[in-house]
Amino acid sequence: MGIALAGTGSKLPSKILTNDDLSKIVDTSDEWISQRTGIKQRHIVEEGENLVSLAFEAGKEALKSANVEGKDLGLIIVGTSTQDKRLPNTACELQPLLGASDCACMDVSSACSGFVYALSIAYSMMNTLDIDYALVVGGDVLSREMDWTDRTTCVLFGDGVGAAVLKKSDNEAGFLSFDIGADGSKGFALYDNSYGDDRYIRMDGQEVFKFTIRTVPHSIEKAVKRAGVHKDDIDVFLLHQANLRILEAVSKKLDIPLEKLPHNLERTGNTSAGSIPLLLDEAVKKGIAKKGDLILLCGFGAGLTWGTCVLRL
Ligand code: UT7
């Protein structure tokens, strides 16, 4: 038996903050943000919205598209670094809202790699604990962690959540490989030290950029090899949406046509753990990722962490 993707869902907050809006808050411009990142706008939570409310909507949609009920879930995992509360975890808060009960519930904190980390844990737990259905959510509300006077970070990030239902599969569909890792010695490059003097996200953008260009192609190659396929066989590469220049550099380095790396960062900004499941849901809805396609997901970010997987839809 394999483990396959059964359905997807997503939720973005309704409030949109454009680059022009930001240029009224900090010393920046639409031209700088667009040229350096490709981002044009991002979604930001308003009063009444939080991680759980977004995750509930995304999870509900994923269950519906998988034709699975909350009560069928044996596991809920949420990849996030921006829980609404320290305790209980986000997955426990979602459980009764989604009509699930008794199932295992946990959050995984691996920043922008959180969704792929969570998928790999769900894959393992479904096998070892004989679980039929799992809900894997990835999302963050980074606007709450932002220093809105720091132009080097506040123009980059946005809020959003995506979700996927996994199920046991007895056909060709399913996960073929994972490559998961971290380099904790580079933690200084992207951090949010809520317990210290400075409670905001800080990033050495160039350090993270260099790490990404080095690590992501290597991780993709490893996951592709482990899956026993060739990179040309992959139909769609869904990479973490941090910067269009990163997608262009990876496409060039691995000699993958840029058309195989769809993006939505121009509309969402960098939504951290939400970025891959948001893009996955969009790719499925738009028919960019179709049943039978071989797809690759790759996340990278604070830690510094990375996570890649290959699956057949
Ligand atoms: O999700 C986790 C993963 N994160 C990433 O992968 C992010 C990786 N890093 C990046 O995407 C890029 O490094 C950034 C988009 C963050 C920055 O782009 P950059 O090309 O590396 O710019 P830079 O930091 O070298 O800054 C260039 C200039 C500087 O001015 P000077 O020193 O040349 O005078 C900055 O002060 O741009 C200035 N600058 C800005 N100007 C206008 C920095 N931020 C802004 C801004 N608006 N928002």
Boltz pocket constraint, residues with backbone or C-beta under 6 A from the ligand:
constraints:
  - pocket:
      binder: B
      contacts: [[A, 27], [A, 28], [A, 29], [A, 32], [A, 33], [A, 36], [A, 37], [A, 112], [A, 151], [A, 152], [A, 155], [A, 156], [A, 204], [A, 205], [A, 206], [A, 208], [A, 209], [A, 212], [A, 242], [A, 243], [A, 246], [A, 270], [A, 272], [A, 300], [A, 301], [A, 302]]
      max_distance: 6.0
